[in-house]
Amino acid sequence: MNLLQIEPTYDVEAIRADFPILQRRVKGYPLVYLDNAATSQKPQQVIETLVHYYENTNANVHRGLHTLAEEATEAYETARAKVARFIGAEPESLVFTRNTTEAINLVAYAWGLANLKAGDVIVLSEMEHHSNIVPWQLVARITGARLHYVPFTPEGELDMEAFEEALRQEPKLVAITHASNVLGTINPVEQITSKAHAVGAKVLIDGAQAVPHRPVNVAQIGCDFYAFSGHKMLAPTGIGALYARRELLEEMPPFMGGGEMIRRVTHEYSTWADIPIKFEAGTPNIADGIAFGTAVDYLQQVGMESILQHDQQLVAETLRLLEAEEDIVIYGPRDPASRCGLVSFNFKHVHPHDVAQILDAHGIAIRSGHHCCQLIMRRLDVTATARVSFYLYNTIEEVHAFWKALDDVRKVFGKYGGR
């Protein structure tokens, strides 16, 4: 495997200096944070945005006529425009949500309940996160729609022949992940969308693992809905986004009712505000929304192509090291270019929870468990996996520290001894 090279202009040490948490020590060791698929760390610029808002501009947005309200509204809507442009969308087509999960639920209940009926087919894949399974199960129970799952191949790639077979049922919706949070697989979403549209299906894409790590353009993909989270891409927790085609947002009923999302309320009925406010009932997550815009600014300054190349180098080195270990099983595609920035693996005779605890003793943070993907675990015939996941501030030296710490797993469990 050829080791990919990072562009000379990519200064990972300068990037790391922007992240205060990376300066801390855990169990006496420098922190090695390799749990970025769960949540990313936050740069000082994002933290300062939160502080600045609460110290200088704290007010509710929209409708207020005083200075603080106007400043807060401008900052909040400017952030919406930044996030929308980041994925190639218009601000009116971007609804702020709490996270990817809420965004998918919004589509499930606002679009799904209005458009699905008994016998309609929803196509999913077996590599979906629970957030892109459970909402459709709930909607299917209400509407009588059927769920059809497309399997993945032994190599961890979506079975496109099975997908095309599923399309012969003329589904109403295809809901698919852009990048698997277990297998790392990057799905061909443009091709999937084109094929789905040819049979009249709408397409929802779970972009939680894709948007933080690679350039994404929803217009180029052509999808109808695209959901993602801020906290996986340097923004605070509690803020995410749903892109939807404008005409769909216009047609869909509100997901929640209350203040802010109304135009007129009478004793008998209400009318709705313009999109996207129509889907943002109540006081929104103002501070974190504004900080989401700062996170996008940071990512664009570094450059998404550079971040993608950096991720691929770290994944390539991790795969190179782990593939040489006879007692380790790797899951997902072997080509770093076919993966997002993560690698899931298992020792053949050690539970991944034990692996994570031993690595934590070295200050190395990884994730272990089913990663909210129990369908994948059943297909792999395992109860859980260990997972290392990278981001723009991780280094090759941290990959090597992780790899060397695996010797302690062998020493503790005594199966294979040290290298």
N, C-alpha and C positions, 0 to 999 in steps of 0.2 A: 504494500500500500504506500503510495507516494504521500509524503507529508506536505500538505498545502502550506503555502507561504502567505503570511499577512503582509499587506501593503506597508512599505516603510513608514508611511505617514501615521500608522495606527500606533498610538502611544498608550499602551495599556497602563503603564505606571501613572501617567498623568490622569487617566480616567479613574484609577483606584484612589487617587488622592481626593477625589470629589465625594467619596463615600465614607462618612465617619465610622460606620460600624465595622468596616474592614480593618480598622486600626486596633480593634479589641482582641483580647486573648480568651481562649476557652480551654479550660482544664490545663492551663499553663502553656498552651500552644497558640501560635497565631491562628486566628479564625480562617478556615478554608470553607467558604460557603458554596456548596454544590447542590443546592435545593431550589434552584431558580425556576423550575417548572411549577413549583408550588406557589412561590411569590419571589419577586426580585427585591433587592435592597434599593434604598432611595438616596439619590445624590443630595449634596448640601443645597443645591439650587432649588430642589423640590421642597425640602424641609423649610427653607427660608421663605418660599412662597406661602406656605401655610401660616407661618408666623406673621408675615407681613399682612396677610388678609385679616387675621384676628386682631392684630395691633392697630391697623389703620383703616380697614374698609368693612368691618363686620356689620352687615345689614342684609335684610332679605332682598331677593332679586325680583325684578319686574314690577311694574305698577307704582313703586315708590317714587315720589317726586323730590325727595331730599338728596343731598349730595352723596351721602354714603350709599344709599340705595342705587343711585345712578352709576356710581363707580363700581359697585359690586356686580350690577347687571352687565356693564360693559366688559368687565374682566371675565365673567362667567360665559357670556356669549362669544367673546373672543376665543376662549378656550375651546368651545364647541366647534368654532370654525377651524381652529388648528387641528383638532382631532379628526374632523371630517376630511380636511385636505390631506391629512396623513395617509388616509386610505382611498383617496381619489373620489370623495363624495362631496355633495353640497351640504351646508349646515342644516338646511331644512329636512334633510333625509337622515339626520343623526339624532337619535334619542339617547339621552343620558340615562343609565340604569345603575344599579349597585354593582353589577358584575355580569359575566357571561351567562350565568345561570338565570338571572332575572331577565336578561334580554331574550333568551330562548323561551322562557315561560311567557313573556309578553306575546311572542309570536304564537305560541301554542294556544293561548286563551283568546287573544284578540283576533288573530287570523284563523286559527284552527277551529274554534267552536263555531265561527261564522261560515266556514267554507267546507268542513268535512261532514260526511254523513255515513250512515251504515254501509259497509262494504267498500268504502274508499280505502286505498292502500297508501301507507306511509312507508317509504323505503329508508332504512337506517343501515349502518354497518355494525359489525361485531367489534369494531375498535373504538366505538363511541364512549366518551365519558358519560357517567350517569346523568349529568346535566342535559345531555342530548338524547336520553332514553326515557327517563322517568316522566318528564312533562308529556311526552307523546303517549306513554302508557296511560296516563291519567285522562288525556283528551280522548284516546281511543275508547276507554271505558264509557265515557259520556256520549260519544257520537256513534259508536259502533264501527269505527274505522278499524282496519287491520294493520298490524306492523309486520313488515318483511325485512329480515336482516340479511345483509350481504356479508359473506365470510371474507377473511383475509387468507392469503397464501401462507405456506410454511416459511416463506422468506419475510413475512410480515407486511406484505403489500396487499392493497385492496384487490380482490379477485374481480377484474374488470369483465370477464366473461359472465360471471354470476351477476354482476351489476346490470349488464345489458339484458340478461334473462329476466331480471326483476322489472326492468322497464317495459317488458312486454305486457305487464299487468296494468299499464297506463296509470301509474300512481298520481295522486294529487300533490304529493310533497316528497322531495328527497332531502333528508337532513343528514349532513355528513361533516366529519371533522376535517379541517384543513391539514392539521398535523397531530398525530397521535401522541398523547402524553405518556404512553408506555413504550410503544414500539419505535417512536420517533419518526414514523413514516410520514412523508409529505405526499398527500393525495393530489392527483391531477385535477384540481377543482375546475379549471376552465373546461376541460374535456367532459367532466361529469356534468357540469352545468349545461353545456351545449346539448349533450345527449338527453338530459332530463327535459329541457325545454322542447326538444323535438317531439316528445310525447305529451306535452301539455302540463308537465309538472312544475310546481314552484320549487326553488332550491334555497335551503337555509344552510349556511356554513358556520361551524363553530371554529372561530379563528383565535381562540385563547392562546394556543401555543405557536401560532404563525406570526401574528402582527408584531409581537415584540422582537422577532428575530430575522425578518426578511421583508423586502418591499412587498406591499400588498396594495392592489388597485382593484376596487370592487367593480368599477366600470369595465375594466379589462376582463375580469372574471365573468361578469355578466349575471351574477347571482341576484336573487330577490331579497335575501336577508343575510346579514353577516354580523355575528356577535363576537365581542371580545371584552377583555378586562384590563383596567388600568394598572392594577397592582402587580401584574406580571411584566410590566414594561415601565418600571421606575416610578409610577404614580402611586399615591396612597391606596390603601384598601378602601372598599366601599364605593368605588366609582368604576363604571364600565360603560359600554355603548352598544347600541344596536343601529346598524345601517339597514334601511329598507327602501325599496324603490318608492318614490314619492307618491305615485298613484295608489300603491298598496296602503301606505300610511293614511292617505285621504279616505280610503274606503273602510279601513278597519275601525271598529268601535274602540273606545278607551279600554285600557287594561285595568285601571283603577279610577274611581271617582272621588272628587273632593275639591279642595281649593286649587287655584292656579290653572287647572286644566279646563275651566269653563269659560264660556262667553256670556251666557245668560242663564239665570235660574229662576223658575217660576214655581208656583205650588205644584204644578202638574208635570213639568218636564224641564230639561236643561239642554243647552246647546254647547258645543265644544269650541275651545280655542283652536287657533291654527296649529298645524304641525310645526315642530315636534312637541310643543308644549302640551298639546292634547293628551300625550302619554306620560306626562310628568306631574302627577297629582301631588299636592302638598309642597312644603318647603323642600327644595332639592338639596343635594349634598354640595353646597356651594364651594366651600374651601377646597375640597378634594377635586371638584370639577376644574377649578382654576389651576390647581397643581397638576392635573392631568395635562393641561396645555403646556406647562413648564417641562414636564417629562417628555412630551413630544418634541419640544424645542431642543432638548438635550440629545435625543436620539437622532434628530435630523442634523445636528451639528457634528456628531460623530460620523453619521452616514450609515444608512441601513445596509448598503452593499458591503461596507467594511465590517459591520457587525456580523453579517451572514458569513463572510469569509473567515472571520475570527472564530465563530462558532464551529465551522467546519474543520478548522485546524485542530481545535481542542477535541472534537469528536474523533477525528482521524487518529490522533495520538492515543486516545483512550481505547479505541478499538484495536489499535496495533498492540498495545500492552496486554489487554485482556484476552485477545485471540491466542496469545502464546501460552496462556494458563490452562492446563489440562483439567483443572478442577472447577472451571468457571464456564457457565453457559450464558451466551449473549442472545438477546431477543431483538428482532427487527432487522431491517436491511443493513448490509455490510458496507454499502457505499456511503461515505459521509455526505455526498451531495444529495442523497435521497432521504436524508434525515434532518429533523430539527436538532437543536443543541442538547441532546440528552442520549444516555445509554442506560438501558435496563439490563440487569444481569442477575445471576444467582450462583453461589457456590453449590456444588452438587449435593453436599451433605451438611450445609449450615443454613439455618433459617435466616432470611434477610433482616429480621428484627435484630438478631444477634450481631449481624454484620454492622448495622447502623449504630448500635450501642458501642461496639468496639472502636469504630471509626470516630465516634463522638469523643471518646477518651483521648484522641489525638487532635481534638479541635476541628474535626472534619465533619461538616453537616451534609448528610445525604438523606434521602427519603426511602422508607421501606413500607410495604403494604400492597394493597390491591389498587391503590391510586384512583379510587372511584371508577374502576374498570373491571368489574367482576366477570363480564362476558369474555374479556381478553384472558383473564386468569384461567377460566374454564377451558378455553381453546388451547392454552399453553400447558394445561394440566399441572398448574402450580397454585398454591394458596396466596402467594405474594412474590414480589421481586424487590431487589434493591435497585435504586435509580440515582445516577449522578446526572445533574443538569447544569448547564453552563450559561453564562451571559457575558456581556461586553467587558466586564472587569476581571474575569477569571484568567489564569495564566497557565502556561505549560508546566511551570514549576508546581502549581497546585495539583495538576493532573498527576505528576510524578509523586507528590506527597501522598495523595490518595492511593495510588498503586502500591507504594512501599508499605503503607499502613495495613494493606491486606495481609501482609505476613503475620501480623498479630492475630488475625482471625485464624490462620492456620495453627499458630502456636497455642492459642487458647483451646481450640477444639482437637488438636493433636492428630488430625487425620493425615496431613501431608507434611507437616513441619515447615521450616522456612525455605526460602529459595536456595 
